[in-house]
Amino acid sequence: MNDQTNDQANEQLVGREAEQARLRASAAAAAGGRGSLVLIAGEAGVGKTALARQALARSGLAVHEGFAAQGG
């Protein structure tokens, strides 16, 4: 993770305890060798990326991040 990603992972998330707990459980299962797929959906700007980054930053897992841009 780069410095910007680390800063975003350290943001304070309010009211996301249940979501964080589910992501921590999934990350712990992955670290233990049990893979799964986690999808996070929601409106733009509600904190999906911050939620995922925070959970992954604390997981101890290797993180590789990418993005896609719409082309024309």
N, C-alpha and C positions, 0 to 999 in steps of 0.2 A: 504494500500500500504506500502511496506517496503521502507527503505532508498534508495536502488538502483532504485526502481521504481519511487520514488519521484525525484531523480536526473535525470532520463531519461525523466520524464514528464516536467522538467524545461529546457530541451535542447531547443536551438533556432532552430526553423524550418524556412527555407528560401523558399519562393515561394509557400507556402501552404495555402495562405489566403482563397481561394475558398473552399478548402477541410475542413479547420478549421471552416469556417462559416457554412457549411452543417452539420458537426458533432455537432457544438454548437446548431444548430436549432433542430437536432434530440434529443440531450440530454435535451433541454428545453421542447420539446414535451413529452418526457418520464417522466420528473419531473412533468409535468402537467397531467399525467395519460394517455397519448396517446402513446402506445407502437409501436414499429416498429422494423425492422431488418436492420442493417447496415453492409454491407460487404465491406471490404477494400482489394483490390487485387493489386499485383504488383510483380516485380522481387525482389529477396532476396536482402536485404541491402538498399532499397530505402527509408526506414523510416516509414513503415506502423505501426509498434508497437509504435514508438515515437509519431506519429501523433495521434493514438488512446489514448495513455496514457496522452498526453497533453490535449486533449479535455475532457477526463473523469476527470482528476485531477481538472479541472476548473469548472466542471459541478455541483458539490455538491451531485452527486449521489453516492450511495454505490458501490464500485467496487470490484469484485472478479475475480481473474485472474488464469487461468490454462493453461496447455499445454499438448500436446500429443507427445509421442516418438514412432517412428516407431520400431516395434518389428520384430523378425525374427523367 
